[in-house]
Amino acid sequence: MKRVPLHFPGWLLAALVLLAVLVAPSSASAHDLDRAMKARQLTSELEFDKAAEVLKGAPPDDTALSLELGRLLLYTTDYDRATEVLDRPDVAKTPEGARLGALARDCARSMAGALVVRDDERGVVVRMQDDHDRYLVPFIADVAKRARDTLARELGVQLPIPTRIELVRDHFALASMTGLPEQSARTTGTVAVANWGRVAMLSPRAMPEGYPWMDTLAHEMTHLAIGRGTRDRAPLWFQEGVAKREETRWRERDNCDDWPSPDSIAAVGFDKGLARDLDNLGPSIAMLPSAEHAMVAFAEVESFVKYWMREAGEGALPRVLVAMRDNDSEDVSAAIRASTGKDLSAWNTLWRAQVAQASRQLPPEISIGGAMPQDHGKAGRAMRVGGLLAERGHSGAVIKVLTPAAVVLPQEQRIRAMLGKAYVATDKQAEAWHQVEALGPSLSPFAETYALRGWMLSKRGDAAGARAAQFKAISLDPWKPAVACEMLPAPSAPQDAPRAALCEAARRWP
């Protein structure tokens, strides 16, 4: 999945605050300017209570302090009050006030009438455009807490409580909530953005086959932690590389992690002229010209950060975050050198030499800089026909149509799911088990394949294996009835209360 925060460096934000004061009609004392800068810094570090204390009792006609109050309200998702403050004429006349005001208005419109659900025990507030998503809150809260604990341990950054998460229906709303151009989000497949102190993400209901929404949430929370730990001074490549590393570390590993190898994708990207220098990725990976460019860029930064951490040691990451935070010049290379003994250029040279030796073998589903093989197109058409036949209950025909496709794409889990269910329907349990017994790594893990595997493992008495498969399925596409209900026929439901509630909701509103 492609998901990228839109961050602005600290020096730029500072300059914008000063510019806001210079062009505003009111004057401000040096003391008030200092207060404004302090409030802005605290807000960017997600120290909301401290920022509010700094702004307490601010003169209502002070433009700089009002701008920072509007920013704080935006970060704490009080969009209506933020709009009121930022629309004040003197604030709205400043470039930063106009930008933040437009964003606050868009957020207020997008979330008007939205349902808010709190989980105080795990420190999460979820606001959603679709009320049905309330059944996901227990799962969201669990991921958020586990990710928060992992980030505190591995980055040395404790995210504030509550963690604010906003679920939206579509890319239009995601763009409105984050400032990301809608077309860019669609082009690169962006499903979530972390900025303004919270995570905005598409509901899994928004995608026909879901998406890895749990890992996405952990990824975006990493962006919040890095922003907090560095005062938003980390460059894009560092942000994305660390977030890619952390997105799976909150949970048990599975064989889809690190597959295909980011080293291999980066190597092919360099060979095909699609790769870019780390410091030349632009303002956001989500704004690259194609999903192919975004895939290569993500592979580059993930490959670099993992190489760097292997060589520099686990302790290097929190040290670099502190160095970035304390380095007023925002010289990232200097921060890396101070923490590891080598600057960015030296590390880049070493990493490029390693990538040059990486295997260029990629799974057949990936075609970088070229056309997909013709037989893959035929297999895709067979999947579409197989899906139509399955909807009409023609299980024997499904087996006949999809068996040749399974030879062409042996790792395609959608084919395995359709074949497995067809074999179950024709009372061929051994053949069904063969489809899910050994699931290799997949570029596109399919929720129903794991749901079927969990159901069959449960029937075989492997409770632990069943739970692991069912968890994987929920993490990919929770709104499919077969997934939410763990392949159980109605009215049966999972014993776990949150899963039983989700199962009932999925059957009612699939």
C-alpha positions as CSV (number, residue, x, y, z in Angstrom):
1,M,0.0,0.0,0.0
2,K,1.2,3.5,-0.7
3,R,0.6,5.9,2.1
4,V,2.7,9.0,2.8
5,P,2.5,11.9,5.2
6,L,2.8,15.5,4.1
7,H,5.3,17.1,6.5
8,F,6.8,20.5,6.4
9,P,10.3,21.1,7.8
10,G,10.6,23.1,11.0
11,W,12.4,26.0,9.5
12,L,9.7,26.5,6.9
13,L,6.9,26.4,9.5
14,A,8.9,28.9,11.6
15,A,9.3,31.2,8.6
16,L,5.6,31.0,7.9
17,V,4.7,31.9,11.4
18,L,7.0,35.0,11.2
19,L,5.5,35.9,7.8
20,A,2.0,35.6,9.3
21,V,2.9,38.2,11.8
22,L,4.7,40.5,9.4
23,V,1.8,40.7,7.0
24,A,-1.0,40.8,9.6
25,P,-2.6,44.1,10.5
26,S,-2.0,43.8,14.2
27,S,1.3,44.2,15.9
28,A,2.9,41.7,18.4
29,S,5.5,42.1,21.1
30,A,8.7,40.0,21.1
31,H,7.3,38.2,24.0
32,D,4.2,37.2,22.0
33,L,6.3,36.1,19.1
34,D,8.3,33.9,21.4
35,R,5.0,32.5,22.8
36,A,3.8,31.7,19.2
37,M,7.0,30.0,18.3
38,K,7.0,27.9,21.5
39,A,3.3,27.0,21.0
40,R,4.1,25.9,17.4
41,Q,7.0,23.8,18.5
42,L,5.0,22.1,21.2
43,T,2.1,21.4,18.8
44,S,4.4,19.8,16.3
45,E,5.8,17.6,19.1
46,L,2.2,16.6,20.0
47,E,2.5,18.2,23.4
48,F,-1.0,19.6,23.2
49,D,-1.6,20.3,26.9
50,K,1.7,22.3,27.1
51,A,0.9,24.2,23.9
52,A,-2.6,25.1,25.3
53,E,-0.9,26.3,28.5
54,V,1.4,28.6,26.5
55,L,-1.5,30.0,24.6
56,K,-3.7,30.4,27.6
57,G,-4.8,34.0,28.1
58,A,-3.4,35.2,24.7
59,P,-4.7,38.6,23.6
60,P,-7.6,37.8,21.2
61,D,-6.3,40.4,18.6
62,D,-2.8,38.8,18.4
63,T,-2.5,37.3,14.9
64,A,0.5,35.1,15.6
65,L,-1.0,33.6,18.8
66,S,-4.4,33.1,17.1
67,L,-2.7,31.3,14.2
68,E,-1.1,28.9,16.6
69,L,-4.4,28.4,18.5
70,G,-6.0,27.5,15.2
71,R,-3.1,25.1,14.5
72,L,-3.5,23.5,17.9
73,L,-7.3,23.0,17.4
74,L,-6.6,21.5,14.0
75,Y,-4.1,19.0,15.5
76,T,-6.6,18.0,18.3
77,T,-9.3,17.5,15.6
78,D,-11.6,20.3,16.9
79,Y,-12.2,21.4,13.3
80,D,-15.2,23.7,13.9
81,R,-13.4,25.8,16.4
82,A,-10.2,25.7,14.3
83,T,-12.2,27.1,11.4
84,E,-13.7,29.8,13.5
85,V,-10.2,31.0,14.7
86,L,-8.5,30.6,11.3
87,D,-11.3,32.4,9.4
88,R,-10.8,35.5,11.4
89,P,-9.9,38.2,8.8
90,D,-6.4,39.1,10.1
91,V,-5.4,35.4,10.4
92,A,-7.0,34.4,7.1
93,K,-5.0,37.1,5.3
94,T,-1.7,35.4,6.2
95,P,-0.5,32.6,3.8
96,E,-0.3,30.1,6.6
97,G,-3.6,31.1,8.1
98,A,-5.3,30.8,4.7
99,R,-3.7,27.3,4.1
100,L,-4.7,26.0,7.5
101,G,-8.1,27.6,7.4
102,A,-8.9,25.9,4.1
103,L,-7.8,22.6,5.5
104,A,-9.9,23.1,8.7
105,R,-13.0,23.9,6.7
106,D,-12.5,20.8,4.5
107,C,-12.0,18.6,7.6
108,A,-15.1,20.1,9.3
109,R,-17.2,19.4,6.2
110,S,-15.8,15.8,5.8
111,M,-16.5,14.9,9.4
112,A,-19.8,16.8,10.0
113,G,-22.1,14.3,11.7
114,A,-19.4,11.7,12.0
115,L,-19.6,9.1,14.7
116,V,-16.9,9.3,17.5
117,V,-16.1,6.2,19.5
118,R,-13.6,6.3,22.4
119,D,-11.7,3.4,23.9
120,D,-10.3,5.0,27.1
121,E,-8.8,1.8,28.3
122,R,-6.4,1.6,25.3
123,G,-6.2,5.3,24.7
124,V,-7.8,5.6,21.3
125,V,-10.4,7.9,19.7
126,V,-11.9,6.9,16.4
127,R,-14.0,9.2,14.3
128,M,-15.7,7.7,11.3
129,Q,-17.9,8.8,8.4
130,D,-19.6,5.4,8.1
131,D,-21.3,4.3,11.4
132,H,-20.9,0.7,10.5
133,D,-17.1,1.0,11.1
134,R,-17.8,1.2,14.8
135,Y,-17.5,-2.6,14.9
136,L,-13.8,-2.2,13.9
137,V,-13.0,0.0,16.9
138,P,-11.9,-2.9,19.3
139,F,-9.5,-4.1,16.6
140,I,-8.2,-0.6,15.8
141,A,-7.7,0.1,19.5
142,D,-5.7,-3.2,20.0
143,V,-3.4,-2.4,17.0
144,A,-2.9,1.2,18.2
145,K,-1.9,0.2,21.7
146,R,0.5,-2.5,20.5
147,A,2.0,-0.2,17.9
148,R,2.4,2.6,20.5
149,D,4.2,0.2,22.9
150,T,6.5,-1.0,20.1
151,L,7.4,2.5,18.9
152,A,8.2,3.5,22.5
153,R,10.5,0.6,22.8
154,E,12.2,0.8,19.4
155,L,12.2,4.5,18.7
156,G,12.3,5.8,22.2
157,V,9.2,8.0,21.5
158,Q,6.0,7.7,23.5
159,L,3.0,8.8,21.5
160,P,0.5,10.9,23.5
161,I,-2.8,9.5,24.5
162,P,-5.4,9.4,23.0
163,T,-4.3,8.3,19.6
164,R,-6.7,10.0,17.1
165,I,-7.7,7.9,14.1
166,E,-10.2,9.0,11.4
167,L,-11.8,6.6,9.0
168,V,-13.1,8.0,5.7
169,R,-15.2,6.5,2.9
170,D,-13.2,7.4,-0.2
171,H,-10.2,9.1,-1.7
172,F,-12.0,12.3,-2.1
173,A,-12.5,12.5,1.7
174,L,-9.0,11.4,2.3
175,A,-7.7,14.2,0.1
176,S,-9.9,16.7,1.9
177,M,-8.7,15.6,5.3
178,T,-5.0,15.7,4.6
179,G,-4.3,18.2,1.8
180,L,-3.1,15.4,-0.5
181,P,-4.3,15.9,-4.1
182,E,-7.0,13.3,-4.8
183,Q,-5.6,12.3,-8.2
184,S,-2.2,11.6,-6.5
185,A,-3.8,9.4,-3.9
186,R,-5.6,7.4,-6.6
187,T,-2.5,7.2,-8.9
188,T,-0.2,5.8,-6.2
189,G,-2.8,3.8,-4.3
190,T,-2.5,5.9,-1.1
191,V,-4.9,4.6,1.6
192,A,-3.8,6.6,4.6
193,V,-1.9,9.7,5.6
194,A,-0.4,10.8,9.0
195,N,-0.3,14.5,9.5
196,W,-1.8,17.2,11.8
197,G,-1.3,14.9,14.8
198,R,-3.7,12.1,13.7
199,V,-4.0,9.3,11.2
200,A,-6.6,9.6,8.4
201,M,-7.2,6.4,6.6
202,L,-9.7,4.7,4.2
203,S,-12.2,2.4,5.8
204,P,-11.5,-1.2,4.7
205,R,-15.1,-1.0,3.3
206,A,-13.8,1.5,0.7
207,M,-11.7,-1.1,-1.1
208,P,-13.4,-4.0,-3.0
209,E,-11.0,-6.6,-1.5
210,G,-9.9,-4.6,1.6
211,Y,-6.2,-3.8,2.2
212,P,-3.7,-4.5,5.0
213,W,-5.3,-1.9,7.2
214,M,-3.8,-3.0,10.5
215,D,-0.2,-2.7,9.2
216,T,-1.2,0.6,7.5
217,L,-2.3,2.0,10.9
218,A,1.0,1.0,12.5
219,H,2.9,2.5,9.6
220,E,1.1,5.8,9.9
221,M,1.6,5.9,13.7
222,T,5.3,5.6,13.1
223,H,5.1,8.8,11.1
224,L,3.5,10.5,14.1
225,A,6.2,9.2,16.4
226,I,9.0,10.3,14.1
227,G,7.5,13.8,13.8
228,R,7.2,14.0,17.6
229,G,10.7,12.7,18.2
230,T,12.4,15.0,15.7
231,R,10.2,18.1,15.7
232,D,9.3,17.2,12.2
233,R,12.9,17.5,11.0
234,A,13.2,14.0,9.5
235,P,13.4,13.9,5.7
236,L,10.9,11.9,3.6
237,W,13.2,9.0,2.8
238,F,13.9,8.5,6.6
239,Q,10.3,8.8,7.5
240,E,9.2,6.2,5.0
241,G,12.1,3.8,5.5
242,V,11.5,3.6,9.2
243,A,7.7,3.4,8.8
244,K,8.1,0.5,6.4
245,R,10.3,-1.3,9.0
246,E,8.0,-0.6,11.9
247,E,4.6,-1.4,10.2
248,T,4.9,-5.1,11.0
249,R,6.9,-5.1,14.2
250,W,3.9,-4.7,16.4
251,R,2.7,-8.3,15.6
252,E,4.1,-11.8,14.9
253,R,5.9,-12.0,11.6
254,D,4.4,-14.0,8.7
255,N,5.9,-15.2,5.4
256,C,4.5,-12.2,3.5
257,D,6.7,-9.8,5.4
258,D,9.8,-8.6,3.4
259,W,8.5,-10.4,0.3
260,P,9.5,-9.7,-2.3
261,S,12.8,-8.4,-1.2
262,P,13.0,-4.6,-1.2
263,D,16.6,-5.0,-2.2
264,S,15.6,-6.8,-5.4
265,I,12.9,-4.3,-6.2
266,A,15.3,-1.4,-5.7
267,A,17.9,-3.1,-7.8
268,V,15.5,-3.6,-10.7
269,G,14.3,0.0,-10.2
270,F,17.9,1.3,-10.6
271,D,18.4,-1.0,-13.7
272,K,15.2,0.4,-15.3
273,G,15.9,4.0,-14.4
274,L,12.9,4.3,-12.1
275,A,14.8,4.7,-8.9
276,R,15.7,8.1,-7.4
277,D,18.3,9.4,-5.0
278,L,17.1,9.2,-1.5
279,D,17.0,13.0,-1.1
280,N,15.2,13.5,-4.4
281,L,11.9,11.8,-3.8
282,G,9.9,15.1,-3.8
283,P,7.4,16.2,-1.1
284,S,5.6,12.9,-0.9
285,I,5.9,9.4,-2.4
286,A,2.1,9.7,-3.0
287,M,2.8,12.4,-5.5
288,L,5.2,10.4,-7.7
289,P,4.0,9.9,-11.3
290,S,2.9,6.3,-11.0
291,A,2.3,3.4,-8.7
292,E,5.4,1.7,-10.2
293,H,7.6,4.7,-9.2
294,A,6.0,4.6,-5.7
295,M,6.7,0.9,-5.4
296,V,10.4,1.4,-6.3
297,A,10.7,4.4,-4.0
298,F,9.2,2.5,-1.0
299,A,11.6,-0.4,-1.7
300,E,14.6,2.0,-1.8
301,V,13.9,3.6,1.5
302,E,13.0,0.3,3.2
303,S,16.1,-1.4,1.8
304,F,18.4,1.5,2.9
305,V,17.0,1.8,6.5
306,K,17.1,-1.9,7.1
307,Y,20.7,-2.1,5.8
308,W,21.7,0.9,7.9
309,M,20.2,-0.5,11.0
310,R,21.9,-3.9,10.5
311,E,25.2,-2.2,10.2
312,A,24.8,0.6,12.8
313,G,22.9,-1.4,15.4
314,E,19.5,-1.2,17.0
315,G,20.5,1.7,19.2
316,A,21.3,3.9,16.2
317,L,17.6,4.7,15.5
318,P,16.7,6.5,18.7
319,R,20.0,8.2,18.7
320,V,19.5,9.7,15.3
321,L,16.0,10.8,16.2
322,V,17.4,12.8,19.2
323,A,20.2,14.2,17.0
324,M,17.7,15.4,14.4
325,R,15.5,17.0,17.1
326,D,18.5,18.8,18.6
327,N,20.1,19.9,15.4
328,D,18.9,23.4,14.7
329,S,20.5,23.4,11.2
330,E,18.4,20.4,10.2
331,D,21.4,18.9,8.6
332,V,20.3,15.3,8.5
333,S,23.6,14.0,7.3
334,A,25.3,15.6,10.3
335,A,22.8,14.0,12.7
336,I,23.5,10.6,11.1
337,R,27.2,11.1,11.3
338,A,27.0,12.2,15.0
339,S,25.0,9.1,15.8
340,T,26.8,6.5,13.7
341,G,30.2,7.8,12.7
342,K,29.4,8.0,9.0
343,D,27.4,10.6,7.1
344,L,24.6,10.0,4.7
345,S,26.8,10.0,1.7
346,A,29.0,7.3,3.1
347,W,26.1,5.1,4.1
348,N,24.5,5.6,0.7
349,T,27.6,4.4,-1.0
350,L,27.8,1.3,1.1
351,W,24.1,0.6,0.6
352,R,24.2,1.1,-3.2
353,A,27.1,-1.4,-3.4
354,Q,25.0,-4.0,-1.5
355,V,21.9,-3.4,-3.7
356,A,24.0,-3.8,-6.8
357,Q,24.6,-7.4,-5.7
358,A,21.0,-8.2,-5.0
359,S,19.0,-10.8,-7.0
360,R,16.9,-9.4,-9.8
361,Q,14.4,-12.3,-9.5
362,L,10.9,-10.9,-8.8
363,P,7.6,-12.8,-8.4
364,P,5.6,-13.1,-11.7
365,E,3.0,-10.7,-10.4
366,I,5.5,-7.8,-10.5
367,S,6.5,-6.2,-13.8
368,I,8.7,-3.2,-13.4
369,G,9.2,-1.2,-16.6
370,G,7.6,-3.9,-18.8
371,A,4.4,-5.6,-19.8
372,M,2.9,-8.5,-17.9
373,P,3.3,-11.9,-19.6
374,Q,0.3,-12.8,-21.9
375,D,-0.5,-16.0,-19.9
376,H,-1.0,-13.9,-16.8
377,G,-3.7,-12.0,-18.6
378,K,-5.4,-15.2,-19.4
379,A,-5.2,-16.3,-15.8
380,G,-6.8,-13.0,-14.8
381,R,-9.7,-13.6,-17.1
382,A,-10.1,-17.1,-15.7
383,M,-10.3,-15.6,-12.2
384,R,-13.1,-13.3,-13.3
385,V,-15.0,-16.1,-14.9
386,G,-14.4,-18.3,-11.9
387,G,-15.8,-15.6,-9.6
388,L,-19.0,-15.4,-11.7
389,L,-19.4,-19.1,-11.7
390,A,-18.8,-19.3,-7.9
391,E,-21.5,-16.7,-7.3
392,R,-24.0,-18.9,-9.1
393,G,-22.9,-22.1,-7.2
394,H,-21.3,-23.9,-10.2
395,S,-18.5,-25.4,-8.1
396,G,-17.5,-28.0,-10.7
397,A,-17.2,-25.4,-13.4
398,V,-15.1,-23.3,-11.1
399,I,-12.6,-26.1,-10.6
400,K,-12.4,-26.7,-14.4
401,V,-11.8,-23.0,-15.2
402,L,-9.3,-22.2,-12.5
403,T,-7.1,-25.4,-12.4
404,P,-5.1,-24.2,-15.5
405,A,-4.8,-20.7,-14.0
406,A,-3.4,-22.1,-10.8
407,V,-0.5,-23.6,-12.8
408,V,0.3,-20.2,-14.3
409,L,0.0,-18.3,-11.0
410,P,0.7,-20.9,-8.3
411,Q,1.0,-18.3,-5.5
412,E,-2.2,-16.4,-6.4
413,Q,-4.2,-16.7,-3.3
414,R,-7.5,-15.6,-4.8
415,I,-7.3,-18.7,-7.1
416,R,-6.5,-20.9,-4.1
417,A,-9.5,-19.5,-2.2
418,M,-12.0,-20.0,-5.0
419,L,-10.6,-23.5,-5.7
420,G,-10.6,-24.4,-2.0
421,K,-14.2,-23.4,-1.5
422,A,-15.3,-25.2,-4.7
423,Y,-13.6,-28.4,-3.5
424,V,-15.4,-28.0,-0.1
425,A,-18.7,-27.6,-1.9
426,T,-18.1,-30.8,-3.9
427,D,-17.1,-32.7,-0.7
428,K,-13.4,-33.0,-1.7
429,Q,-11.8,-32.1,1.6
430,A,-8.4,-33.4,0.8
431,E,-8.2,-31.3,-2.4
432,A,-9.5,-28.2,-0.5
433,W,-6.9,-28.6,2.2
434,H,-4.1,-28.9,-0.5
435,Q,-5.1,-25.3,-1.6
436,V,-4.4,-23.8,1.8
437,E,-2.1,-26.2,3.6
438,A,1.1,-24.4,2.6
439,L,0.5,-20.8,1.7
440,G,3.7,-19.3,0.3
441,P,4.5,-15.6,0.4
442,S,2.2,-13.5,-1.7
443,L,2.4,-10.0,-3.2
444,S,-1.4,-9.8,-2.7
445,P,-2.5,-11.9,0.3
446,F,-6.2,-12.7,0.0
447,A,-8.4,-12.6,3.1
448,E,-10.7,-15.4,2.2
449,T,-7.8,-17.8,1.6
450,Y,-6.7,-17.3,5.2
451,A,-10.3,-17.6,6.4
452,L,-10.6,-20.9,4.7
453,R,-7.3,-22.0,6.1
454,G,-8.4,-21.0,9.6
455,W,-11.7,-22.9,9.3
456,M,-9.9,-26.0,8.1
457,L,-7.3,-25.8,10.8
458,S,-10.0,-25.5,13.4
459,K,-11.7,-28.6,12.1
460,R,-8.3,-30.4,12.4
461,G,-8.0,-29.3,16.0
462,D,-5.2,-26.8,15.5
463,A,-6.6,-23.9,17.5
464,A,-3.4,-21.8,17.5
465,G,-3.0,-22.1,13.7
466,A,-6.6,-21.3,13.2
467,R,-6.3,-18.1,15.3
468,A,-3.3,-17.0,13.4
469,A,-5.0,-17.5,10.0
470,Q,-8.2,-15.8,11.2
471,F,-6.2,-12.9,12.5
472,K,-4.5,-12.5,9.1
473,A,-7.8,-12.6,7.3
474,I,-9.4,-9.9,9.5
475,S,-6.3,-7.7,9.1
476,L,-6.9,-7.7,5.3
477,D,-10.6,-7.6,4.7
478,P,-12.8,-7.5,7.8
479,W,-16.1,-6.7,6.1
480,K,-16.3,-10.0,4.0
481,P,-18.9,-12.2,5.8
482,A,-16.8,-15.3,5.3
483,V,-13.8,-13.5,6.9
484,A,-15.6,-11.8,9.8
485,C,-17.6,-15.0,10.5
486,E,-14.6,-17.3,10.2
487,M,-16.3,-19.3,7.4
488,L,-19.1,-20.3,9.8
489,P,-22.6,-20.7,8.4
490,A,-25.3,-18.4,9.7
491,P,-26.5,-18.1,12.4
492,S,-23.3,-19.5,13.9
493,A,-20.7,-16.8,14.9
494,P,-17.2,-16.7,16.5
495,Q,-17.1,-17.0,20.3
496,D,-15.0,-13.9,20.8
497,A,-17.5,-11.0,21.5
498,P,-15.9,-8.3,19.2
499,R,-15.6,-10.8,16.4
500,A,-19.2,-12.0,16.9
501,A,-20.4,-8.4,16.7
502,L,-18.3,-7.8,13.5
503,C,-19.7,-11.1,12.0
504,E,-23.3,-10.0,12.6
505,A,-22.5,-6.6,11.1
506,A,-20.8,-8.0,8.1
507,R,-23.7,-10.3,7.3
508,R,-26.1,-7.3,7.6
509,W,-23.9,-4.8,5.8
510,P,-21.3,-6.7,3.7
